[in-house]
Amino acid sequence: ATSAISAIANTSAVVGFGSVVKAIPLFQSILGVMLNIPGPALLGAAIAVTVICGLTGSASGGLGIAVPMCADLFIPMGVSAEAIHRIAAVSSSALDSLPHNGFVNTCLQYCETNHKESYFDAFIVTVVITTAELALVVAMFSIMG
């Protein structure tokens, strides 16, 4: 029960942090830039979701903000809803593992370690590998339409 309460508290804090970040005027400016990235629409969607989730510190909180906006922007451009869904699901984790993320803090707490001792490993597994996976997913959707 204690572990569950801790995990819920960490996740709730990060989602709350994301809600506060969303309300800041600078976030709206950053969002405008993210949703107007020049180049292929799939790449723009991937970068937008990645950055928004990184800023909010939560994949789930960031997805709740980013997906409706990306859908409104990219579906009229001809991007399928399925492609947006899959790209968003993968890209939400690419910067979701920043040190202020609830999941990272919960994992470190369960493993009885800290950022200094374990964050490099967490960074490789969650940021580097996820970003490589995202590049592969974007490439596949670009080729296969």
N, C-alpha and C positions, 0 to 999 in steps of 0.2 A: 504494500500500500504506500509506503514511504517513497519508493522508487517511482511509482505511478504518479503520485502527487508532484514529485520533482519534475518529471517529464512534462506533465500537463502545465505546470507553472512556467517552465522554460519556453514551451511552445506558445503559450498564451502571451507571455511577455514579448516575444518576437513578433507575433501577429499584431499586438497592440502597438509595438514600435513601428511596424509597417503602416498601420493606420495613421499614425502621427506623421510619418514621413510623407504619406500621400497628401496630407492636408497642407503641407508647406508649399508656398508659391514656387520656390526653386524647383521642386519636384515636377510641377506642371511644365516648367521650361525644359527640363531634362527630358520629360516624356515627349514633348513636342519634337525635340531633336531626334529622339530614339525612333519615333514613328515616321520620320521623314528621311531615313537613311537612304542615300542614293544607291543604286545597284539593284541586283535581283531581289524580288520581294521575299523569297524564302530566307535569304541571308538577312534581310532587314528585320523580318519577324524573329529570327533566332537571336540576333543581337539585342533587339528591343526587349524580349522576354528575359534574356540573361541579365541585362543591366538592371531592369526593373526589379527582378528577384534579388539581385545583389544589393540594391539600395534598400529594399525593404527587409532584407535579412531572413527571408523565408520563401521557400519554393511555393508552398501552398498560398501564403498571403500574396506573394508577387503574382502568382497565376491568376488569382481572383481579380487583380487589378489589370494585368496585361492581356489576358486572353480576350475579354470582351472588346477591348480597344483594338487589338490586332485583327480580330474577326471583322469588326466594322471597317477597318482600313484595307485589309488584304483580300477579303473575299470578293469585294467589287472589282479588284484588280485581276481576278481570275485564279487566285490561290484557293485550292480546295480546303474545306473545313477539316478534312482528315489530315492534310499536311500541316495545317496550323496546329491542330491538336497534338500530333506526334512531335513536331518540332518544339512546341511549347513545353511538352512534358519532359523532353530531354534537356532543353536549354535552361529550364527553371533550376536545374541542379548545378549548372556550371559555375555560378558564383554564389550559390546558396550555402556554400561551405565556408564563407568568411568567418573570422573569429567571433563575430557577434551573433552567429546563428544558433538558435535554440537546439537544433539537432546536434551540432558539433559540441556544444556545451554539455548536453545530456550524455553523449557518448563518452566524452572525456571524464565526466563525473562517474559513470558506470564503470569505466576502466580504471578508476582511481589514479588518474594522471592529470597533466595540465597541458596548456597550449605550448609551453616551451619545450616539453619533452616529446609531444606527439603531433604537433600541428603539421610538420613537414610531411609526415606519412599521410595524414588526412588530406592535405593539399594535393598530393600526387594522386591519391585514389579518387578524390571527389572533384577536383578542378581539372587537372591535366587529362585524366582518362575520360571524364565526362565531356570535355571540350573536343577531344578527338572523336568521340562517339557522335557529338553534335555535327561536326564537319562531315562525317560519313552519312548521317541521316539527311542533311541538307543536300549533299551531292547526289544521293540516291533519289530523292524527290525531284531534284533538278533534271536528272536524266530520265526518270521514269514518268515524270509528270504527275 
